[in-house]
Amino acid sequence: MAPKHKDGDIVLAFSGAWVSWVHTIVAYTAFLGALITGLYLHYHKIVENEYYGYPQEWFPSVSATIGDRYPERSVFQLFIAITSGPRFALVFLWYILTARPNSALPKIVAATGLFRTITCGGWTYVTSTDDHGWHDIFMISYLVATLPWTLGCLALSPRNPQAIQYRKILASCFFGTLVPLIYFFIQHKVHKVAGAYTIYAFFEWALILFDVGFDAVTALDFEGFELIVKDTKGSSRGNNKQIADTVLEKEKDKAIGKVFGSGFSWPEAFDAAADVYSGFIFWSMLTSLGLVVWYFPLWHMGISGYEAMVMCTISPFLLCAKSIRLVVVRNVRIVHLLSLSGLFAYLVTTPEYRLFAVGFGVSMSCLGWSVIWHAERSHASRLESRALAWSIGLIASTLAKFAFWTNNPVWPVLNAENGGWNKLGILIAVVATVRSTRGVAESRGGIQVDGGQTKSPALAGLGLAGLFFGMHSLLSDSSTMILWVWEGFPVRGPIAANGVLIILAMGFGVIISILLRGPTMIWAHLGLVGIGAFLLTGYSNWTGFLGALLLSTNILALAPVLITSAVRSGPVSFGLGFLVYNVMVLAHVWVVAYAFVPGGPLMREHTDWVMTAMVLLICAGVYSVPMPEGRSKLRTRSSKNGTHRLQSYYVYVLITLELLAVSVSYLRFPTNDYTPYHKEDKVITAGIWTIHFSLDNDMWSSERRIRDLIKELEVDVIGLLESDLQRIIMGNRDTTQFLAEDLGMYVDFGPGPNKHTWGAALLSKFPILNSTHHLLPSPVGELAPAIHATLNAYGEEVDVIVFHSGQEEDPEDRRLQSEYLAKLMRESPRPTILLSYLVIKPLEGNYHTYVGEKSGMRDIDSSDSDRWCEYILYKGIRRSGYARVSRSTITDTELQLGKFIVGQPEGGDEQIGESEVKDGLRFPAMFRGQGVRGHFYHVFDEPRYYK
């Protein structure tokens, strides 16, 4: 008989705590049951990984335990299926417990809980063997959702001291475990340390225990529930006071309380997202401008005249005329819609017209953003919000490039065939522009600040110039500063996947700009910018990267301050800012292009001057900021509470972007388990290719075409020249990241962008044991970069050198370089392959320094007289084949290839037919005759093979 209750009959009554206990017991049974089964039946198999087995590794990871082996997998999946019922009930009860009128957070947390439950089922029932991509998507989604679930549960916790204490302890243990977990994973995956994976496995199992344990704490909160469901303590009626309420009440007069203490409005959230996306479009177009301008001097081999398009950014000077300003303000939506021509430019196939479309779009975008800031000058909340949106837009652009291997998917050099998302980007841009330009009107008031107005419009403009340049040159790609501090193998600093740290630091800077303000903080940010610039310029590896993080945080923290200061000075500050920014961009190019530009030798290799100028410009802007004794008196139509309410939505957008960045970093972390194409024959297929900065003859990004040819030719080791794209004029890109991750190769980027070369990079299917970067003597012309790497090829050490010599116009440079490189090759005691760009005629001049007794090297084919730039040399290893493949329209230089057999002596020069060569030593037949896509064997019309 059902028990009686004061509110009615109860068919069945049991404590809500049992939902938590059943969930906890069954979840632990799923994992521990699989572990016990695996240890009993397949111990040696599940402790083995790709590098080591028992006894070096003696405890299995979670993934190895619950993976594909029967019956462990079945045990795990069975109990996880049973867990799903209590899990859905737990999420539902938590929502009932925490829900209250006019509060969106409980709904968000409940939705996150449901999302975690579904994604858990995803990675449980779709294993990496079934579909590796979807398995990773489900797993990453689950891990990313854990952060908002954990923080949301903490914020919504009822006032139960014991439960709160347990949650804090378990949450701290969970997130604290991530640090050693990642460390030992890197030790295993990158450094191949024996036993590291076992330690990693213990931390991985600890995450499981803490994760399930965190949800088990709900048993203490659900004791007040009876099912079916009667709330005996009134906890579900919104009367209980939550941790979030206590914190916000305590901090209500501080910045954090004002930002997060207001209600939630979906229309305002959409407004914030639209503003940020408009900022994303601004940065996407600005970063594409230099790239499409660069195409012309690149193919003209000198100044072409099209470089003048960089001055399109000074359009804000037009706002100095009141009549024009009024017209632009009243038609700001039209101006922003016109700026989208920079996105539509991908439809224009003629390079010159595409450049004009991009230039016009950038001009309108600079004009549109400047007039919005000016028009909002007496609306404090909207002005600060626009500045935040613009800054977060840069983070969105940097994240997009991080996700797309340093290309922005809406750039006009991309299309559907080479990785572009242009149509989707344009569609969202139109919607975002229409929404974000609502309500902009000419301000009738002004800003009255104690202590006077901005000290000088000129200084404010200089500050903007430093800000624009710092954000563009250093922060528009997450790997730019990583490559500044890169020094080769073994890895001693950050890698490309660590770009997430740059994005997180940028986001931290935005948060600081909201929460911490005042004259002291402004000058502190400036000081940290100076320290960061010093460390980045003067040091490498992790020390230099610390400077990169300081710059990322503090430049973004100063952005709203410098923009607000410039608004007080009128439109002239924005015009001047973009003008001086252009001068900085040119100086930034002059330091490496000194051999091709007027006055170049003056700026030769002086990146330190450029960095110093950037800091001084920002210093001028900070100096111009009014420093009142009291608070600013703003004649505004929005209250300060309105300011903080609006800012909260930008923070939500920012948090979303940062979580996406963490997910991308996980997906991009290198596996370091690469396999050469024909390992059974112990062959190395090595190539050299000048990729012309990854812009093809028709101004399209060429990474995917480069990838396809390298893959189809089965190249194991390749040297890429003209590969340093980490400058504003080249889009701050890095082709090697995409190639290495897509082809499954180790990569050494070579001397970084602060070494003032055009780039030399090495990609290898074989582990790179050690690599050293060299800058060869260049007293007159451009610097000559080289990489000297030692590879582990089939258990033997083989040296590979990638080298780009000086130009034909500098014979003394080339002579000195030939002697330097000959000495380097002669002193190597290992088999050596040179992949190079030498600028010599065969059997003449410096050729005899590179080939012969001085170097100990042999030419891959001394009878090939039709060469000038690219050469492959070797010693101490058997050469078995040689081929030259036409470039199509990818670049201006062919791809040369050599095949070498490890562990065999050099052999003679007698040529043999392909029929006498084993299949694994042959070049692909698909490139014979007409070949494919414009690539075919040329000069000899077929590969050459040697006895």
N, C-alpha and C positions, 0 to 999 in steps of 0.2 A: 504493500500500500504506500502510495506516495506520501512523503512527509508534508506537514502543513507549514505555511509561512505567512507572516502577517500581511504580505502583499498578494497572497494567492497560493494555489497549489503548485507544487513542483513535481514534475514527472520523474525527474532524475536530478540529483544534486551531488556534485563533487567539487572540490576546491579547484579554482583556476590554476593553482600552482602545479597541479598534475600535468597540465599541458606542457609546462616548462620542463618538468622532470622527465616525462616521456620523450620529449624532443631531445633532451640532453643524453639520456641513456641510449636511445636508438642511434643517434648520430655518432656517439663514441663507439658503439658496437660496430657500426659500418666500417669505421677506419681501423679500429683495433682488431676486429675480426679478420679483415683483409690482411693486416700485418702479421697476425699469428699464423694464418693459413699460408701466407707467402714464405715466412721464415721456416715453416715446417716442411713445405713441399719444394720450394725453389730458391733456397737461401743463396747459393752461389750465383744464380742467374740474376736475381733482383738486386744484389749489391754491386753487380758489374755495370760499369759505364763505358763510354766510348774510349776512355784512356786507360783505365785501371780496373782490376777485379780484386777478388780476395787474394791475399790478406791486406793489401794496401787500403782497400775499401771494404768495410765490414758491417755497415748498416745501411738499409735501403732508404731511398727517398720516398716521399708520398706518391709521386707520379709513377715510380717503378713498382710500388706495391699495389696500387689500385688500377694499374694499366691494363695490358691486354692478356695477361696470363689467366688461364682457367685453373682453379675455381676462384682465385682471389677477386677477379673482376666481378664475378657473379655475386659473391658474398657482399661486396661493397655496394653494387647496384641494387640488390634486394633490400638492404637495410636503408639505403638512401631513399628508395621509393616509399618505405614505411615512414621515414622521417618527414616526408613532404606534408602529410596530414597535420601532425602537430605543428609543423613549421608555419603553415598557412594560418592555423588557429592562433599561434603565438603572435604573429604579425597583426591579426585582427584584434586580439585582446589588447595588444599594446596601443592600437589606435583608439579603441573604446576607452582605455584608461586615460589617455592623454588628450583626446579631442575636446575642443571647447569652441564656443561661438567666435566667429570672426578671427580665427587663427588658422593660417595656412601651413605652418610648420608640421603639425601632426599628420596632415594629409601627405606632405612631401616625404616625411620619414616613412609612413606606411607604404607609399608607392615605391620608395627605395627598397624596403623590405621585400615587397612582392617581386621587384626586379631581381634582387639577389637570389631569391628562391628559384625563379625561373632560370636564371643563368647558371645556377648550381646544377640544375637538371641538365642544362646544355653541355657543360664540360664533363659531367658524369657519364652521359649516354652517347656523346659524340667524342670519341677518343682521338688522340693525335693520329693514330693509324687510320681511323675512318676518314677524317677530314682535318688535317693539321690546321688549316686556316680558321675554320669555324671553332675548333677546340680552343685555339688561342683567343679568339674574339670573346667567347663565353667566359673563359678564365679571367681575361683582363677586365672585362666588364664587371665580373663578380668582385675582383680585388678593388677596382676603383670605387664601386658602390659601397664597399666596406667603410670607407672614410666618412661619407655623409651619414650612413646608418649609425656608426659609432658615435659621432659627434651629436647627431640628432637625438639619440637615446639619452646621452648625457644631459643635453639641454632640457629634455622633456621629463627627466626623472622626477617622480613624486618625492616629497620630502621624507625619504626613508634613509637615514644616515648610513645604515649598514649596507644597503643596496648601492648607494652612491659610492661608498668607499670601495666595494668590490668592483664596481664598474670602472672606476678610475685606475685601480691597480691592474685589472685585466687589459684595459685599453692601452695603458702605458707599456705593459709587457708586450702586447701585440705589436704596436708601432715601434717600440724599442728593439724588438727582435728583427725588424726589417733591415737594420743597419748591418749587423754581423751576417745576416742571411745573404745580402747582396755582396758583401765583402768576400765571403767564402765561395759564392758562386763565381765571382770574377777570378778568384784564385784557381778554381777548377777549370773554368771555361777558357780564360785568357792565358793564365800562367801555367796551367796543367800541373798543379801541385798535387802530388799523391796524398790521399787521405782528406783533402779539402772537401770533397763531395760528401764524405761521411759526416763531417762536422756540419756542412750545409743541411744535410738530411735531418739532423737533430733540431736545428732551428726551424726547419720546415714543419716538422711534427709539432714543435712548440706552438707554431702559428695556429695549427688545427685545434690544439688544446685550448689556447686562449680565445680563439674565435667562438668555439662552441660554449666555452665557459662564460663568455660575456653575455650570451643570450640566456644562459642558465640562471643568471641573476634575476631574471624576470619572475622567478618563482617567489621571491620575496615580495614583489609588487602585486602578484596575482592572488595572494592569500586572501585579499578582500573580495574576490570574485567567487560566485557559485554558478555552476553551469547546470542546466540551461538558464539563460544567463541572467543572474540577479546581482545587482551591484548593492551590496549590503552597507557600504561605507560612503556612497555618493561620489566615489572617485571619478566616475565617468561623466559627471554633470558640469565639468569645467570649473568646479569650485576649489580644486586642489592647487596649491601654489607650487610652481615648478622651479627648478634650478635656474632656468633662463630668466624667469621673472625676478628672482632674487638678484641675479647678476646685473640685469638691466636697470633695476631699481637703484642698486648701489652705484652704478656707473652712469646714471641718467644725465648728469651734468657734464660728462666727459664725451670725447669724440666717439668712442666705440658705442656708448649707450645711445647717442643721438643717431648714429648710422643704422643700428640694428634694432632700435626700440620702437619702430613704427610698424604699421600694418603692411599687408602685402596687396598690391594691385597689379593684376595682369596687364592692363593697358600701359601702365608705367613701365612694367618689365619689358614689354614689347618695344616701347619707345627707347629704352636703354639699349636693347639688342640692335635696334635699327641704327642708333647713333654709333655704336661700336662698329657695326658692319660698314657704315659710311667711312669711318676712320680706317678700316681695313682696306677699302677701295682706294682711299687717298694713298696709303703706303704702297699698295700693289702697283698703282700707276707710276708713282714717283720712282720706285725701285726698278721699274721696267724701262724708264726713260734712258738711263745711261746705257742699258743693254742694247737698245735699238740704235742709239747714237754710235756706240762702239763698232757696230757692224761696218760702218763706212770707212773710218781710218784703218780698220783691220784689213779690208780688201783693197784699199788704196795704198796700203803700206806707208801711210803718212797722213798729214792733216788733209781732210777732204772738203772742208767748208760746212758740212752738215753738223759739225760740232757746235755751231752757233745755237742749235736747238736747245742746248742746256739752259739757255737764258730765258726759256719760256716760263720759268718759275717766278720771275719778277713781276708777274701780272698784278700783284697787290698794290704796286705803285699807282695803278689806275684809280684806286680808291681815294687817293689824295684830292682828286677833283670831286667836289661835293655833288655835282649833278650826276656824275657817273656812279658815285657811291649810292645815291638815292635810287637810281634805276636798278642797280645790282641788288640792293637790299630788298626792294619790292618784288624782284624776280629771282630770288635766291634759289627757288626750286628749279627754275629753268636753267640757271647756271650750273647747278649740280647735275641735272639730267644731261646737259651738254657735255659735262666732264666725263660722262660714261663713254664718250667716243674713244677714250683710251682702252676700254674693254672691247668695244666693237672692232677695234683695229685689227684683230686677228683675222677678220674676214677680208682684209685688203692684202692681196698677194704681192703687189709691187712694193719693194722695200722702202723706196723714197716716200710713197704715199702713206705707207703704214707708219713711218716715222712722223710724218706731219699729223696724222690722226692722234698718235700718242702724245705728241707735243701739245696739240690743242687741248686734249683732255687734261693733261697735267696743269696747263695754264689755267683752265677753268676751275680745276680742283683747288689749286692754291688760292685763286681769287675767291672761290666759294667759302672755303674754310676761314679765310681772313675776314671776310665780311660777316660771317656768322659770329665770330668772336667779337668783332667790333659792335655788331648790332645788339649783342647780349651784354654790353659792358655795364649796364646799370641793373641787370638781373643777376645777382651774385650766384644764386643756386644754378641757374642755367649756364652761366659762363663757366663755372667750375665743372659742371657736368660735361659740357662740350669738350673741355680740355682733357678730362678723364677719358671720354670716349675716344678722342684722338690718340691718346697714349695707349689705351687698351687695344685700339685698332692696330697699332704697331705690333703688339704682342700677338694678336690674331694673325697678322701677316707672317711674323716669324714662325709661329706654330704651323701655319700652312706650308711654309718652306721646309720646316723640320719633318713634316709628314710626307712631303713630296720630294725628299732628297735634294733640297736647296732650290728647287724650282717652285714658283708660285703658280698654282693651277689656273689662274685667270690672266696670266701674262700674255701679251700679244705674240710672243714667239712660240707659244704652245697652241695646239689644236687637239681635236679628238684622237688623232693618230699618234701623237707623241706625248700624251699624258695630260692634256688640258681639260679643264672642266669649265670652259668658257661660257657655254649656254646657261648652265645652272648659276654660275657666278653673276651673269648679267641679269637673270630673272630676279634673283634675290636683291641685287643692287638697285633695280628699279623700284621694287617694293620698299626697300629700306630708305631710299632717297625721298620718296613721296612722304613716308611717315616721319622721317627725321627733320624735314624742312617745314613742318607745320608750325605756325605761330611765330616765325621769325619776323620781326619788324624793327624799323629804325628806333633806337633808344632815344627817349626824350629827356632822360636824366643823365647823370654822370656819377662818377665815384668820387666821394670826398674822403680823403684819408688824412688822419692826423699826421702832421709832419710834412705835408705837401705832396705834390704829385710826383711821378717818376722823375728821377734826377736828370735824365737826358734821354730823348728818343733815340739818339744815335747809340748810346750804350745799351739800351733795351734791344735795339735791332741787332747789335753785335752778339748779345746774349742769345737771341734766337738763332743766329747763324751757328754758334757753337753747339746749341742744342740740336738743331736740325742735322748738322754734320755728324755729331756723336751718335745720334739715334740711327742715322742712315748707314754710316760707314762701319759701325761696330755692332749694332744691335739688330739690324734688319735680317740677319741670318744667325742662327744659334751656333753655327760652327766656325764663324769668322775668327773669333778670338781664340777658339780652341786650336785652330791651325796656326795662329801666331805663336803659340807656346809648344807646338809639336816638335819633337826632336828625334823621332824615329823609334826603332825597336832596340831592346825590349821596351815595352810601353812604360813610361815613367810619368805620365800625366793623363789628362782627360782624352777621351776619344769622341767621335761624332755623336754617339748615342748619349753622351753626357751633356748634350746641348739642352736637355731638359733643365739642367741646373741654371743655365743662363735665363731660360724662360721663367723659371720659378723666382730667380733673383729680380727680374724685371717686374713681375707681379708684386713681389715684396716691396719694391720701390713705390708702386702705385698705392699700396695699402699705407705705407708710411706717409705719403703725401696727403692722405685723408686724415690719418689719426694723429700725426705729430707735426705741428706747425709752429711758426714763430721765428724770429730773427736768428736765434741761436742754432736752430735746426738747419736753417738755410745755409748758414756759413759752415756748419758741420758737413752738410752734403757736399759743398764745394771742396772742402779739404779732402774728403774721401774720394772725390773725383780725381783730384790731383794725385793722391797716393795710388789710386787704381791705375791711372795712366802711367805713372812711374814704374810700377811693378810689371804691368803688361808689356811695356816697351823694353824694360831692362832685364827681365828674367823669363825663363822658360818653365815648362812642366807645371807642377801644381802651384808653385810660388807665383808664376806669371798668371795662372788661372785665377788665383785669389784677386789679383788686380782686375781681371775681367768681371768677376762677380761684384766687386765694389763699383765698377763703372756701370754695370747693368742696373744695380739697385739705385744708385744715387743720381744718375742722369734722369731716370724716370721719376724719381722723387722731386727733382727740380722742375720738371716740365710744366706743371700747372702754375707754379710761381712765376716762371719766366714769361709764360703766355699772358697771365693776368697783368704783369708789369708792362708788357708791350701794348696791351689793350689800352692802358691808361695814356699811352703816348700817341695814339692815333695810328692810322693805316701806314704811315711812312715807316714805322718800325718793322712791319712785316715785309714791305718791299725791300728795305735795306737788309733785313735778315736773310731773305732768299738770295739777294745779290752777293753778299759776303759768303754765304753758304756755297754758291757756285764757284767763287774764287777758291774756297777750301777744297772743293771737289777737284778742281784743276790741279791744285798743288798736290793733292793726294795721288793724282795720276802722274804728275811730273817726276815724282821720286823714282819711278820705275821706267817711265817712257822717255827719260832724259836724252836718249840718243836720237829721238825722232821729232822733238819739239823745240821751238825757239827758247833759248835761255835754260835749256834742260840741265846742263852741267851744274848750274847754281843749286838746283834742288836735288842733285843726285844722291840717292840713298839717305835722304834726311827725313825719314818718317818721324824721328824724334822732334824735328821742327814742327811738323804737322800736328803731332799730339800736343806739344806745348802751346801752339796757337789755339787749338781747340779748348784747352783748359783756360787760357787767358780770355778767350771770347766769352766763355760761360761766366768767368769771374767778372767781366764787365757787365754782363746781364744781372748778376747777383748784386753787384754794387749799385745798380740803378733801381733796385727794388726799394720802395719806401719802407722805412723801419719805424713805424709810429710807436709812441710810448703806450698809448692805449689801443683800444680796438678800432678797427676801421668803421667808419660811419657810411653805410651804404644806403643810398636812396634807391630802394628796390621794391618790386611788387611781390617778392617771395620772402617768406619768413626763413629764419635760420633752420627751423625744423624742416621746412621744405627742402632746404639744401641737403641736409643729412638723409632725408627720406629718399631723395633722388639718387644720392650717392650709393645707397644700399643696393640698388638694382645693378649698378655698374660693378659692384663687388661680387654679386652673384654671377654675372657674366664672366668676370675675371676668374672666379673659382672654377667655373665650368671649363674654361680654356686651359687652366692649369691641370685639371684632372685629365683632359684630353692629351696634354703634353706628356704626362706620366705614362699614359697608355701607349703613345707613339714610341716613347723611349724603350718601353718593354719590347714592343714589336721589332724595333730596330737594333736591339742588342745583338752583336755578331755571335754566330754559333761556333765559329772556329773549328769546324769539322769538315774541311773541304778536301775534295778528291781530284787528282789530275785525271785527264781524259783517258790515257792509255797506260795505267800504272803497271799492267802486266808486261809491257815492253820496256819499262823504265826510261821512257822518252820524255824529254822536255821540249815542248813547242814554244819557242820564244819569239816575240815580235817587237817592233819599234814603230811608233806612229805619232805623227804630229797632228793633233786633233783640232788645231786652229780655234781654241777657246770654245769649243762645242757650239759654234754657230755655223750652220751650213751655208751653201752658196745663196740660198733664198731667204735667209734670216729666220730660219727655224732652229729651235734647240735640237741638237743632234744626238743626245745621250742614247736614246733607244736604237737609233740606227748604228751607232758605234757598238752598242751591246750586241746587236744581232750579228754583226760581222765577226766580232771576237768569238762569240759562241759557236757560230757555224764553222769557223776555221779551227775550232778546238784548241785555242791558245791557252797554254798553262801559265806563262809568264809574259808580261807585256810592259814595256816602258812607254809612257805617254808624255809627250812634250807639248808646250804651250797649254798647260793644264791648270795654271793658277788663275782662278776666276774670282778670287775673293777681294774684289774691288768694286766700288760703286759703278764704274763704267762697264763692268762685266756682270752686274747683277748680284754680286756677292754669292756666287754659286760654287759648287764643288762636284764636278762630274764623277770623280772617283768614288764618292759615297754610293751613288746609284749603281755604278758598275760593280763595285766590290760586293754589295749586298745582293744584287740580282744574279750575278754570275757565281757567287760563292768563292770569293778570293780574299786573301789578306791584302792590305793596302798600306803603302807608305806614301803620304801626300807629297813628301819632299820638303825642300826649304819653304818656310811659310811666307805669307804675303808681306811680312815685315822684313824679309831678306832681299826684296827688290829684284826678283827674277820673274821671267814669264812662266816658270813652272816646269818641273820634271817629277813624274810620279811613277810608282812601281806597283803593279798588281800581280799577285802570285797565288797559284793553287797550293804551293808548298809553304810551310811555316817559315816566317822570316825570323831567323835566330838573332840577327843583329843588323842594324843599318846605321850608316853615318852619312850626314849631309855635307857636301863640299861646295864652296863658292870658289871657282877657279880664277886665276889672275886675269883681271880685266881692267888695265890702267886707263883705257880710252873708251871702249864701247860698253855694251850692256853686260851685266854679270852672267857668268856661265854656271848653271847649277848642275850638280851631279849627286847621285845616290849610289853608295857602295853598300850592297846588302849581301848577307850570307844566308843562303836558304838550306833547309833540310830537305833534300831531294832524294827520296827513297832510302833514307838512312845515311846518306853521304852529304857532306857540306860542299855547296857549290856557290861561288860568288857571282853576282849579277851586278853590273854597273850600268846605270842609266845616265846619259850625259847629253847636254845641249851646248855646243860651242858658240863662240862669238860669230859676228856677221862677217861677210866677205870684205866689207869696208875697213876692217880692223885687223890687218895681217899680223901685227905684233901681238895683239891679244891672242890670236889663234895659235901663234907659235908657242907662247908661254903656256897656254892651256894644253897643247899637245905634249909638252915636256912634263907638265904636272901629272897628266893622266897616264902617260907612259910609265912614270915612276910608280904610280899607284898600282897599276896592273902588274908590273914586273915584280913588285914586292909581295903580291898575294901568293901564298903557297898552295892555294886550292884551285881546282878547275874554275875557269872564269869565262863569263860571257859578257861582252860589251854590246849594249843596245844604244845607238848613238845617232847624233846629228852633227856631222863633222865639217861640212862645207870645204871639201877638198876634191881634187880629181884623182882617180885611181892611179897608183904608181907614180905620183908626182908630189913634190914638196913635203908637207907635213904628213902625208900618207906613210912615209917611211919611218916617222916617229911613232905613229900609232901601230904600225904593222912591222914586225921584224925583231931584231935583237934588242932594241931599246925598250920595248914593251913586253916581249915574249909572246905577243899575240899573233894569230893568223887571221887573214881575211876569210870570210865564209865562202867567197868565190872571187878570186883575184882576176878571173877572166871576164868578169862583168864590168865592162868599161863605161856603161851608161848610168853612172851614179854621180851625185854631187853632194847631197845632204845626208841621207840616211845610210848607215853602215852597221853591219853586225860582224863582230870579231869574236874570237874564242881561243882558248888554250886548255890543254889537259883534259879534254872531253871529246868524244867522237861526234863529228858533224855528219848527219845522215841525209839532210835535205835542205833546200833553199827555195823560196818562192817570193814573188812580188805580185801584190794584188792591187788593182786599181781602186781609186778612192771614191768613184761615183761623184756625187755632189756634196759629200759630207764635209770635205776639207780640201786643202790644196796640195796634199802630199799623200803618196801611196802608203800602203802597209807592207812592210818587209817582214818575212818570217824565216826562222831557221829551226830545224829539228836536230836535237842532240840526244845521245844515248849516254846515260850516267853509268860510270863504272867501266867504260871501255876507252882505249887509247885513241888518239886523234885520228889516225888513219890517213889515207892518201887523198889525191885530188881527182882520181879517175871517176868519171861519171858513169852511171849505170841506168838502165831502163826501169820504169816503174814496176814492171812485171817481176823484177828481181827483188823487190822490196816487200817486206811483210806488211800486211794490211794496217797494223797499228802504227807503222812508220810513214804511211802515205798521207799526203795532203788531200782534203775532201775533193771529190770529183765534181761536185756541183758548180765549181768555179771555172771549169774548163769551157772553152768556146766562148759563148756570149755571157756565161755566168748568170748571176741573179742580181736584180736591182742595180745594175751598173757596175757590179764588182766581178772581176774576172782576172785570171792569171795573164799578166801582160809582160812586155819586153821579150821574154823567152816564149810566151804563149802557153807555158806549162811549167810545173815545178821541176827542179833539178834534184837528182839524188846522187849520192857518192858512195863508193865502195869502201 
